[in-house]
Amino acid sequence: MTKLSEWLMKFLIVLFMFTLLLTISCGVMGLGCGAGMMAGGHSGHDKTSTSQKGAQLINDPVCGMELDARTAKFYKPYRSGMYYFCSEECQEKFEQDPEEYIPPAEPSQ
């Protein structure tokens, strides 16, 4: 092999190892291919997130994603409650038909 061929082979091996390491680390951090598209055409996140110390964990009523109510950017007061959303898309879906996403109230005794 020529020096150029040896250098190219070493470069390709290093590039492959780097790509493999990056792919594994992104998967562990939740940045993998699952973050782009989910069933039903809803994109941009997983349905769950890791819980943080002191977090007020609630679920987006539209997609079910777990959120921290303290840091949620999208929210909407409705009836006697506050509803939190992972994205503007989920908030807009909720606003179009809130009753579709709210469980029916239990009858009072």
C-alpha positions in Angstrom: 0.0 0.0 0.0 1.1 3.5 -0.6 1.4 6.1 2.1 -1.7 7.8 0.8 -3.7 4.6 0.9 -2.5 3.8 4.5 -3.4 7.3 5.6 -6.9 7.1 4.0 -7.6 3.7 5.6 -6.6 5.1 9.0 -8.8 8.2 8.5 -11.8 6.1 7.5 -11.4 3.9 10.6 -11.2 6.9 12.9 -14.2 8.5 11.1 -16.2 5.3 11.6 -15.3 5.1 15.3 -16.2 8.7 15.8 -19.6 8.2 14.0 -20.3 5.1 16.1 -19.4 6.8 19.3 -21.6 9.9 18.4 -24.5 7.6 17.5 -24.4 5.8 20.7 -24.0 8.9 22.9 -26.9 10.6 21.1 -29.1 7.6 21.7 -28.3 7.6 25.4 -29.0 11.3 25.7 -32.4 11.0 23.9 -31.2 12.8 20.7 -31.5 9.8 18.4 -33.8 9.1 15.5 -36.9 8.6 17.8 -36.8 12.3 18.7 -37.9 13.3 15.1 -41.1 11.4 14.4 -43.6 9.5 16.5 -46.8 7.6 15.7 -49.6 9.8 14.6 -47.4 12.4 13.0 -46.5 14.1 16.2 -42.9 15.1 16.1 -40.2 16.7 18.1 -39.9 14.7 21.3 -40.3 11.5 23.2 -43.3 10.9 25.4 -41.3 10.8 28.6 -38.4 12.7 30.1 -36.2 12.1 33.0 -37.4 13.5 36.2 -35.4 16.3 37.9 -35.0 17.0 41.5 -37.9 19.2 42.7 -39.7 19.0 39.4 -43.5 19.3 39.3 -44.1 16.5 36.7 -47.3 16.6 34.8 -48.4 15.2 31.4 -49.3 17.1 28.2 -53.0 16.2 27.8 -52.6 16.0 24.0 -49.6 13.8 23.5 -48.9 12.5 27.0 -45.3 13.8 27.2 -44.1 14.2 30.8 -43.3 17.9 31.5 -42.1 20.0 34.5 -44.9 22.5 35.2 -42.4 25.0 36.5 -40.5 25.3 33.2 -43.3 24.6 30.6 -43.4 27.3 28.0 -46.9 26.5 26.8 -49.9 26.5 29.1 -53.6 27.3 29.1 -56.1 27.9 31.9 -59.3 26.0 31.2 -62.3 25.7 33.5 -60.8 25.3 37.0 -57.4 24.0 36.0 -54.2 24.8 34.3 -53.0 22.6 31.4 -49.4 22.4 30.2 -48.1 21.5 26.8 -44.8 20.4 25.3 -45.3 22.5 22.2 -47.3 25.2 20.5 -48.7 22.5 18.2 -50.2 20.5 21.2 -51.6 23.7 22.7 -53.3 24.6 19.5 -54.9 21.1 19.2 -56.1 21.4 22.8 -57.6 24.9 22.1 -59.5 23.5 19.1 -61.4 20.9 21.2 -60.4 20.9 24.9 -63.1 18.3 25.8 -61.4 15.7 23.6 -58.3 15.8 25.8 -59.8 16.3 29.3 -61.0 13.2 31.1 -64.7 13.4 32.1 -65.3 14.7 35.6 -66.4 12.1 38.1 -69.8 12.6 39.6 -69.8 14.1 43.0 -71.5 12.3 45.8 
